Amino acid sequence: MAKQPSSLSEAIEKLENASHGKVQDFKEILEKDYNELRKTLDDLKPYLDDLKNNVESEVKKTKNQVEGKVKENPWVVLGLVGLIAFVIGWIFGQRKQD
């Protein structure tokens, strides 16, 4: 068995020495995990950039299609917006009555 400390200062010193090794081990594990995470993110960056560009392209294309449809039939769009607003208002109105 380990020798019991003879004083409070000796006990504190033993605790500090024991914890220093654990802190160093923990720090090394964190640095390793951080480096692995950094490498993974660096590997994913080109894929994510490509995905971002594709999404931006599709959003612009869809936006242009919607704008074209709205310009072709503004009354239909206005009617749909009114109908949706009515349904949402009716749903919230029913909740207040219950």
N, C-alpha and C positions, 0 to 999 in steps of 0.2 A: 504494500500500500504506500501511497504518497505520504511524505512527512508533513505533519500539520504545521502551519505557520506559527511562529512564536509571538508575532506582533501584528498589529493591524497594518502597519506599513509593509510588512513582508507579505501579507495576504493580498494587499492591493497590488503590489509589484508582481506577484504570481498571476493574478487575474489579468493585469495589463499584458504580461508576456504571452499568456495563453490566448488572449483576444487578438493580439497583434498578428499572430499566425493565421487566425481565422479571417481577419479582415483582409489580409493579403491574398488568401485563397479566394475569398469572395470577390475581391477587386479583379483578380485574374480571370475568373469565370465571367464577370460582367464585361470585361474588355473583349474577351473571346466572342461572347454572344453579340456584342455591339459590332465587332468587325464582320461577323457572319451576316448580320442583318444589313449592314452597310453594303456588303458585296451583293447580297440578294437584291437590294433596292437598285443598285447600279446595273445589275443584269436585267431587271424589269423595266428600267427607264425607257429603252427604245420601244419596247412593246406598248408601254403606257402612252408614250408620245404618239405612236401610230394610232392607237385606239382613240386618243383625244382628237387627232386630226380627222379620223373617220366619223366620229360622232359630230364634230363641228360641221363637217360637210353634209351629213344627213340632216342635221337640224336646219341648216341654211336652205337645203333643197325643199324640205317640208314646209318651212316658213314661206318660201316663194310660192309653193303650190297653194297653201291656204290663202295667202294674199290674193292670188289669181282668182280663186273661187269666190272670195268675198267681193272682189271687183266685178266679177261676172254676175253674181246674184246677191246684192246687198240686202234685199228684202227677206230672202230666205234665212240669211244669217241673223238678221235682226229678229225674225220670228223665233228662231231656235233659241237665241239668247233670252228672249222674253219667256218662252215656254220653260226653259231651265230655271229661270228666276222664280217663276210661278210655282213650280214643283218644290223648289227648295223652301220658299216661303210657306207653302202649304205644310210641308213636313215639320218645319219649326213651329208653325202655328198649332199643329196637332199635339206636339210635345207639351206646349204651355197649357193646353186644355186638360191634359191628363193629370 
